[in-house]
Amino acid sequence: MRKLLNTLYVTMPDAYLARDGENILIKTENEIRFRIPVHNLEGIVCFGFAGASPGLMHLCCERGVALSIRDRFTIICN
């Protein structure tokens, strides 16, 4: 049986995604705006993307969380 989880949509153009242990952080202007445990997510979709830490990408790979990065005209990473 598959467990249905949530998708996080990040629409802030200057957002930076980072890892803090088993949590995903969204930062803007070096201030933490949002924190969520990775086990609550099935995917992350970023629009107007500023960046993501290698640690966050590794965490998403380990936990099977899809990371999709999109800009105005193209899909950068899916």
C-alpha positions, -999 to +999 in steps of 0.1 A: +000+000+000+013+034-009+012+062+017+000+095+002+020+124+013+023+161+004+040+181-023+057+214-012+054+242-038+080+270-034+070+301-053+094+327-037+119+337-064+147+342-039+142+311-018+171+289-009+165+253+002+187+238+028+190+208+051+190+208+089+192+172+101+160+155+089+143+189+081+140+209+050+145+247+054+134+274+031+155+306+036+152+341+022+176+369+030+195+345+053+163+341+075+145+308+079+110+312+066+097+276+067+108+243+082+092+209+075+103+173+083+113+154+052+092+124+061+060+145+055+068+151+019+066+132-014+079+160-036+092+196-038+084+218-068+104+251-070+094+280-093+118+310-097+145+290-080+175+306-063+193+274-051+195+243-030+222+229-009+239+196-019+230+183+015+193+188+008+196+171-026+212+142-009+185+140+017+158+140-010+176+112-028+179+091+004+143+095+013+128+093-022+115+128-023+112+142-058+128+176-064+116+195-095+132+229-103+114+251-129+120+286-142+099+308-164+104+289-197+120+255-189+124+227-165+159+229-150+158+197-130+132+171-126 
